[in-house]
Amino acid sequence: GNSVTQMEGPVTLSEEAFLTINCTYTATGYPSLFWYVQYPGEGLQLLLKATKADDKGSNKGFEATYRKETTSFHLEKGSVQVSDSAVYFCALTPPYGGSQGNLIFGKGTKLSVKP
Amino acid sequence: NAGVTQTPKFQVLKTGQSMTLQCAQDMNHEYMSWYRQDPGMGLRLIHYSVGAGITDQGEVPNGYNVSRSTTEDFPLRLLSAAPSQTSVYFCASSYAGWGDTEAFFGQGTRLTVV
């Protein structure tokens, strides 16, 4: 079946530090891959996505590359800010419809950035 | 454009009580879903719908009912609340449940069952 595994948190960084949050997946075929972010007290919102191998999604200084050979979609940012403090979820959707439709999430990684 | 609207935002129930969590979207999305979010568990799918009149179970459906009479609304019913249903509930909608379609989430309902 389809599943997502992401690194356990929490992750605490100082402002301007480099961020990596690891995400690997198991899926049939070629899923679409996403990173969603949840700021305190809010719902989830899409941060970035990639739909095929070697695609790079990017937004707000965050990047992730769809690596088919390692089934990975690691999230990176070169210089984090206090405002990046949130919970980050890696997720996938299958390439086709059916009973396995809908997003499949990892467990989330809480990031805290200290000034 | 309101997006996905959930009500209420907070609720406290006594064990055995029933209630309905409301979810409405104004984007004409066919796919709607309910998730629960628990510490260390991420988001788990409760029920989903691929269109009006069509619903199906997700990963953790026990204790919850849903119906989809219109495209816009997808209420979640707790028939007899239990402390294990204490959680944060999120409703989501999307154009399709697969491929590169973005899901839009409501702000959540924090439910406590005592």
Interface residues (C-beta under 8 A of the other chain):
Chain A: S32 F34 Y36 G41 E42 G43 L44 Q45 L46 K49 T51 F89 T93 P94 P95 Y96 G97 G98 S99 G101 N102 L103 F105 G106 K107 G108
Chain B: V4 Y31 S33 Y35 G40 M41 G42 L43 R44 L45 Y48 V50 D56 G58 F90 A92 A96 G97 W98 G99 D100 T101 E102 A103 F105 G106 Q107 G108
